[in-house]
Amino acid sequence: MNRLTQFAAVVALTLAAVPFVPRGWADDKPTSAVIGTEGAYAPWNFTDAGGKPVGFEMDLATDLCGRMKIKCSFVLQDFDGLIPALQVGKFDVIMAAMFITDKRLEVINFTRPYAIDPSGFAVAKDSPLAKAGLTGTLDLGDAATTGPVIDKMKALLKGKTIGVQAATKHLDFVKQNFADVATIREYKTTQEHDLDLAAGRLDAIFAQRTTLAATLAKPEFSAYAVAGPGFVKGVFGRGTGAGIRKKDEALLAMFNDAIGAAIADGTIKKLSIQWLKSDVTPP
């Protein structure tokens, strides 16, 4: 072993022996937190003209940090890299419209839900799905009810091209239920599939209904509408929550208490109506 190799080995052993210490934390009590978000999922989280993260989740995070009396800052990260970046310590919390699912709970913890928002399709107003009159919110855990409705939707979407964000539960849902009748096109962000919908390169997009409503409020989408039922539970888990490392139990407890208080005093309702034009407060 030469000197350079020996030196590298010593450095590696030294770094491995150094315990991870959260930013600004003392005696395991968090005094600050860095929050990771996508910044490309309006109106939940996006960036303003100056590149600053804004939206429903940013205002909610600011409120929660104030309740916890800790200092918080934000970091932008592509959605498909959020959980790996959390695990290696790039930030301490994920707030990015992420569903709480059993699979994700295998690797990270989640707070209690701070939002429940159905997911659905946006299509042209003159499309078969828009004209079918399918409405309401369906629980994917109730196969006896949802199965026949999804079968009807398959017939209406046969031969169509559906745009959906990659590495999301939305993609999982569309693949599981419509891959055998439609072409599914994956996009890095929802903004990208919105552009292709407006350009006529897609027949439908699938996302959370509040996000679809924000997209369709733009003039270039006047010929489109949210159509079909909204879907909850099942692949979409238990709602939207904040992701936190397994080891950070004190931070998890603090966020849970703050979210509970924000639900109880109506703050989440107020912020969601302001940003999402709908009350997504968990029951």
N, C-alpha and C positions, 0 to 999 in steps of 0.2 A: 504493500500500500504506500503510494507516494505521499508527500506532505500535503498536497492540495486535496487528495482524497481523504486523508486523515482529518484535515481542517473541516471539510464538508460534513464528515460524520459527526464530529464534535458539535458543530452548529446545529445539525438536525436533532441530536440527542438533547441539547440544551433547550431548543424550542419546544420539543415534545414534552419536556418537564415543566414548562411554564403553564400554569393554569389559565384558562380563559377568564378574564375579568371584565364584566359588562361596563360600558362607558359610564363614568360618573356615579357608579354604585358603591355604596359603603355598607359593610356589615350585612350584605345580601338584601338591603332595602334599596330599591331603585330610586334614584333621584333624577334620572333623565332617561329618555328612550328615543331611539332613531326608528322612524316608521317608514317602511318600504311600501311603495305603491306603484302601479303601472303608469299612471299619468296619461292614459290614452283611452279611457272608458267613460266619456262624458254621459251624463252629468255626475256620475259617482266620483270619478277622479280624472282630472285632465290638467293641462297646463295653460296658463294665461299667456298673453302676448310677450311677457317677459320671461317665460319659462318656469314660472312659479307654480307648484302643484296647488290646485283649487278644486272645489266641488263638495258634494255632500260629505264624503268621507274625510276630507281634510278639515272641514268645519267641525265635524263630529269629533275627530281626533283632538283638535284644539280644545274643544269643550271638555273632553274626558281628561286630558292632561291637566287642565286647570283644576278639575275636581280632585285629581290625585296629587296636585301640587308638585308636579315634576316638569322638567323642561323637555320639550319634544321638538324634533326636527324631522325633515322628510328627505327621502332618497328615492330617485326614480329607478325602476328596474323592469325589464321586459317581463310579461306575465309568466312565461314558461320558465323563467329563472328565479322567481320569487322564493320558492321554498328552498332550493339549494343555497341561495344567497343568505337567507335567514339562518340556515344551519351552520354556515361558516362564519357568521358574525358580522356580515356587512351591515345589518340592521337588527333591531330587536323585536319588531312587530310588523306583521303584514296587515295592511288595510287596503284591499284592492278588489272589492266585490267578490271575494272568494267564498265559495260554498263550503260548509262544514260537512265533510263526508268521512265515512269509516276508513277509507283508504288513506286519506290525508292524515287522519288521526293516528295512523300507525307510526308516522314520522314526526309530527309536530302536534302541539296542543292548540285548541281553539277556545276563545272566550264563548260565553253564551251568545246567541244570535243578537245582532243589533238591527237586522233587517230581514224581512221575508218578502220577496218580490217574484211573482210568477215569470216564467220564460215562455216565449212564443215566437210566432212568425210575423214578418212584414212582407206583404206582397202587393202587386198592382191591384187597384180597386176593382178592375174588371176581370180579375183572375177567378178561376173556379173556386179556390179556397175562400176568397173574400165574399163570394156570392153564396156560399154554402150555409151561412148563418150559424156556424159552430161558435159557441161562446162559453163563458164561465171559466172557472178554475178547476183543474183536475188534479187529484192526488195520485201520483204514480204508484203509490203503494196499494192502490185499489185496482188491481188488474181487471176485475170483472167490469168495472165502469170505464176505465181508460182504454182497454183493448179495442172494443168496437169503434170508439171515436178515432183512435189512431189508424185503424184499418180504413175508415172513411177518408181520412186525410191522405193516406197512401195513394188512394185512387185519384184524389184531386191533385197530388203533386207528382204523379207518374210522368217521367220524361223531363222533369224540370231540373234546373240547376240551383242548388242551395248554397249560399255562402255562410260560413261560420268561423269564428275565431279558433285557431289551433290551440292545442294543449289546454282545453277547457272542458267542463262538464257539458256545455252546450254541444260541442263536437261529439262527445260520447253519446249523447241522447240522439242526435241526428243520425249518426252512424248506426246505432242499434235499431232504429225504427224506420229509417228511410233509405238506407244504402242500397237496398234491393230494388228500389223503384226510381230513384233520382240520382243525379250526379252531385257529389258533395265536393265543394271547393273550399280549401282551408286558407285562412288569412292570418298574418301575424297580429293584426289589430282589427277591431271592429270598424275603425275609420276606413280601412282599406276595402272591406266588403261593402261599406256604405257607398263608396265611390263607384264600385262596379255595379251596384244596384241602380244607381242614378244613371249610369251610362248604358244600361240595358244589357249588361253582360251576365246578370243574374236574374232569376225569376223570384227568388225569395232569400231572405236572411233570417237568422235565428239568434236571438239574444234575450236579455231580460226586457220585460215590457217597458219599464221606465226608460231604458236606454233607447229602445226603438221609438218611443214617443218623442224623445228629444231629437232624434234623427229626422223623423217625419215632419217635425214642426218647421223644418227648413224649406224654403220655397222650391228648391229643386226636387223635393219629394212629394209634391202636391198630388201626384197621381198614385201614391201608395198609401196603404193603411195596415194597421195591425189587424191580423185576421186569425180565426181559429181560437181554441181555448188557450188559457195559460196553464203551465205545468209547474207543480211544486213537489217536493219530497222525492223519493226514489233516488235517481242518479244525482238529483240536486241537493240531497242531504237534508240538513236541519236548518237551512237558512244561511245567511251571510254573517260571518264572525271575523274576529281578528286572530291571526295566526301567531303563535308564540312558541319558542323552543321548549322542549319537554322539561329542561332543567330549571327554567325561570318561573318557578311556582309562585314566588312572591309577586312578580309582575302580573301573572295571570289572575291572581286573586284581586289585585288592585283594579285591573281593567274590568273584571266581572262586577265588582261593586260599583264602579263608575257607570258602566253601561246600565246596570239595574236602576241607578238613580236617574239617569238620563231618560229611561223609559218611563219611570214613575212620575217625573215632573213635566213630561210632555216635550222635552227638548228634541228627542228623536223625531217625534211627529212634526214638530215645527220645522226642523231642518229638512226633513224628507219632502214635505209639501213645498218648501221654498225651492229646493233643488230638483226634485224628482217629479213634482206636481202630483204626488200620490203619497198616501200614508203607508209606509212600509214597516211600521212599528210591529215587532213580534207580539203575538197574543200572550 
